[in-house]
């Protein structure tokens, strides 16, 4: 088939969870389909190892999230029926390019890679077979922002965004021929709450050959978190760990360390790490694997988020012991006490971390069980076949 994919950005380099998922699926799907990829980015770009993918990159019109214009846009959005993340990512130029491509008659299907980008192709939905790829339940993320926010004015603003997203997400998703989600809980939301009829779970995956176990000396008391640090759920989780969990661990294990690995950490997080002995924020690194391999414990202290966690799959593929909140591991087919440890209060999380750091040999079986699960259920080759089926069903 000839497929048009619309997205916010070129899925390269592979330094965010969304890019990793998108690239690995596209790289495999383009072996059997011809793909045109419309997004914002640098003109003339291409995707490595994707000879059947043509990139059309438009100059970005997305407003940077700082400064007077940004805050003015937030205020203006109070008068809009659409959520801010939808208004922020819409552009006339993007919409007109998508319309002209479909008008050529060359495409069998349009695939939207992020729900807010529905706005750029809204007049196309219903005129051509279409697939929405929902990486998260966007409204759920904002619901959790609302639950965790303590500033009253921010809490009120977030509440209205959450309500707008419920309406927008539901109305948009129902118009697609098919919807793909990354977890069973997300599928339940789209079916039961949003009224979608054709929803398929296409889970996240991992390159099991790249993220393989590595022989490395373990740093005593070491814990690591990896993830894009320009994403608010990751920022919230890391701050929560540093403020409320790490001090409890340090009281019992003075040599304990916590390393945060991920691109674009905000300045406030860098400053926080500098004030707390034992905490390191690396920023962008060429390869996360050495950081994971040399740590005794992989932690995922998330309180906000949706979808399912690529970061956990990568750590499991490397046979690391993973300690997460329930939200952090949401959407993964894992069993607490077998492949993963799940704890939801600061004291319980700290107790479990100390148990692993003090007796690492007792938890080796968790790493082995995690690797087995990856090989059975979470390879990209298997997952790409599921997405291929979704594309083909959308044309029926």
N, C-alpha and C positions, 0 to 999 in steps of 0.2 A: 504493500500500500504506500501511497504518498501522503505523508503526515506533516501537518503544520503544528509545531509546538510553540506556545507563547509563554514567556517567563520573564522574571525581573532582571536576570543577569546571565552571563555566560557561566556555565557550571565548571569553571576552571580558574585558578588552581584548586586542588581538592583540599581546601582548608576550612570548610564548614560542613556540618552534617548534611544540609540540604544539597550542597554541590556534590558531595560524595555519592549520595543516593541517586541524584539525577544523572550524573555522568555515568555511573556504572550501569544503570538501566539503559540509557540512550546508547552507550557504546555497544551493548549486546543487541538491542533492538534494531540498530541500524544495519546489522548484518542481513536482515530479512526485509527491511523497509527503507524507503528513501525519505529522509527527514529534512525539513527546513525549520531552523530554530530562530525564532524572532524574539529579540530581547534588547535590553540596554547594554551597551558596552562599546569597546573600541573597534572601529571599523577595520576590516581586514583580518580579524581574529579567526582562529579555527580551533577545532577540538582535536587533540591528539588521538591517533588510532581510530578516527571516525571518518573514513573516506566517503561514506554515504550521507554525511550531515553537512548541510550548507548553513552557515551562520549569517544572519542578517542582524547586525548590531546597530542600534540607533543611539544618538547622543542622549545621555540621561537628562531627564527633566525633574528628577526626584529631589525634593528640597532636603538639604542637610538638617539633621535634627539638633540644631543649636542656633542661637542668635534671635534677633527680634522678628525676622520673617517667620521663623519656625513657630515661635510662640503666638504670633499673629494668626498663623494658619490654624493652630490648635483652637484659638478662640473663634475664628470664623466658622470652623467645623461645627460649632454648637448649633448653628443655624441650618446645617445640612442633614438630610435624612440618611446619608451614607456615613459609615465609619471613617475615621480619619485615615486609616491605612489604605482604604479604597480611594478616597480623594487624592491622597498623596501620590499614588502610583498610576493614576490615570493621566493620559496625555492624548490630545487630538492627533498628534503625529503618529503615535503608536497605533491608535485605532484605525486611522486611515490606511496605514501600511498593511495591517491585518486584513482590512476589507478588500484592498486591491489584490492581495495575494489570493484570497478565496475567490474573488471575482474572476481570476484567471481560469478557473475550472480545473486546475491541475490536482487539487487535493481531495483525498477520500475522507479525511477526518481531521478535526482540530482538537488539540490536546492542551489544556490549560494547566500549567505546572504550579500555580499558587492561586488560591481562591480569590484574593483581591484583584487579580488580573482578569477576572471575568468581566470587569467593567470595560476593559479595552476591546472585548469581543462580544459584548452583550447583544448586539444586533445580528450576530452570526449564529448564536445558539438557537437551535430549532430549524435552521436552514441547511445544516450539514451535520453528519454524525459527529458527536463530541464526547470528550472524556475530561472530567475534572480530577486532578490528582491532589488530594487533600493531605498534606503532610502533617497537619494537626487539625483539631477542632479549634478554629481561631477564637470563637466565643468563649470556649472553656479556658483558654489562656488568660483572657481578660477577666473572666470570673475569678480566677485564682489571684490575679493582680489585685482585684477588688478585696478579696478576703485577707490578703497579707498587707495591704496598704494601711498605714497609720495616720498619714496626713489627711485631714478631713476634706480639704478642697480637692486634693488629688483623688481621694476615694470617690467623691461625687462625680468628678469628670470621668473616671474610669468606669463607674457604674453606667453612665449614658453610652460610652463606647461599647461596653459589653452588651447592652440591650440592642444597640444598632447592629452589632455583629450577629447576634442571634437571628434577627430578621433578614439581614443581607445574605448570610451564609445559607440559611434555609431556602430563601427564594431563588438564589443562584443555583444551588446544587440540584434542586428539583427539575431544572430545565435541561440538564445535561443528559445525554443518552446513557452514560455510565459514569459512576463515581468510584474512584479507588481511594482507599484509606489504608493506614499503616497498622491498625490494630483492631481487635474485636470490640473493645469499648468504643472506639471511634465509629465503627460500623453501627453499633447500637444507637449512637446519637443520631447519625444521618438517617437511619431507618425509622426509629421510633419517635424522635423529636422533630426531625426535619421532613419526614414523610417521603424520603427517596425510595424508589422501588428497586433499583439495580445498583447495588453497592458491593464491591469486592475488596477483601483484605489483600493488599499487596505489601507485605511487611518490609521493614528495613532489613538490610543485610550487611555482609562484611566480606572483604577479600581475604579468604582464609589462608591464602598462600603468603600474602604480604604481612598480614597480622598473625604471624605464627609465633610460637614460643621462642624466646631468645635466651641464651645463656648469659647471665649478667650477675655481678655481685650486688646483693641487696643492701641498700643503705639502712642501717638500724633505725627503726621508728619512723620510716618514711611512708608518706601517703601522697597520692597524686590525683589530680582532677584534670581532665582534658576537655576542651570545648571552646567554641567561639566566644570570646569575652566581650563582643559587641552585642550579644543577645541577652536581653533583660532577664530571662529565667536563669541563665548561667550566672549572671552577676548577683542576682538575689541569693542563689544557692551558695555561692562561694562566700559572700558576706555573712550569711547565716552560719556557715561552718566556722569561719574565723572568729566571729563574735561570740557564738554560743556553744560550740562543740569543741573547738581546738583548745580553749583554756582548760576544759575538763580533762582532756587527754594529757596536756602538758603537766598538770598537777601530779599525774601518776607515772608519766614517762617523759622526763625532762628533755631527753634527746629527740623527742618527736619532731618531725618536720612535715610541712604541707607545701606542695608545689602545684601551682596553677599554670597549666600550659594551654595557650590559645591566643589567637590573633586579637589585636585591637583592644587590649584591656583599657578601661577608662582611667583617667588620671587619679580619680579618687580611690580606686582599688589599688593602684600602684603605691599611693601614699599610705594607705592602710597597711599594706604588706610591709612597708618599710618601718612601720611602728611596732610590728608584732614579731618578736624573735622566732625564727624557725619557719616563717612564711616567705615563699619566693613566688613572684609572678614573672614568667619568662617572656610573655608576648609571643609573637610569631616565631615558630621554630621550623627547621627544614624537615624534621622527622620526629613524630611524637613517640615512636616505639622505644627508643632508649630510656625515656623518662618513665614510661609504663613498666618496662622490664626491670629497672633498678629499684622500683618501689615495692614495699612489702604489701601495700594495700591500696586498692583503687576505690575512691569514694565518689559517690554521686548524691550530694546533699540537697537535691532539688525540692523546692516547695511549689513551684509554678511550672507549667508546661503542658504539653499534650503530645499526641503521636506516640512514637516509640524511640528508644535511645540507641543511636548508632554508637555512642561512646561506650556503652556497656557491652555491646556486641564485640567491639574491637578489643576491649580488655579481656573478655571471656575467650576470644580466639587466641589470645596470648597466654591463656591459662593463669590469669591473675585472679586473686580473691577479690570479689566485688562486694562492697557494702553500700547500700543505697536506701533512700527513703522509698516508701511505696509509690509516691508520685514519680520519683526518678526512674523506677523500673516499670512504670505503667505501660501496658501494651505488649510486653514481652512474655513469651510462654516459658517463664522461669518458675522454679519452685523454691520458696524460702527454705533454707536449711539443706538444700541440695546443690544448686548452682550458684546461689546468691544469699547474702544476708540482708534482711530488710528491717530497718529500725526507723521510728518516726518521731521520737522525742530527743532532745539534746543529750540527756543522760543515757538513754538506751543506745543511741548512736555511739557515744563516747565509750560506753561499756564494751560494745561489740568491737570497736576499733582497738581498744586496749587488749582485748582477748586475743585478737589476731596478731597484733604487734608483739605481744609477749610470748606467744606460742605459735609461730607461723607454721611449723610442721603439722600441727593438728588440723590445719585447714587446706592442706594441699589437694585433698579430694574435691574441694569446691572448684578449683581451677581446672582439674581434669574433666569434671562433669560439665563445666561450662564449654570447654572446647568440643566435647562430644555433641552437645546441643547445637553448636554452630554448624558443625559438619552435617548434622541431620536435617536442620531446618532453615538455616540462614545464609546460604551461599547466594551470591548475586546471580549465578547462572539459573538456579531454580526459580528465583524470584522474577527474573526477566521473562521467563516463560509464562508466569501468571499474568504479568502486564500485557504480554502479547495476546493472550486470550481475551483480556478486557478490550483491547483495541478491536479485535475481530468481532466480538459480540456487539460492540457499539454500532457496527455497520448493518446489523441484522434488523 
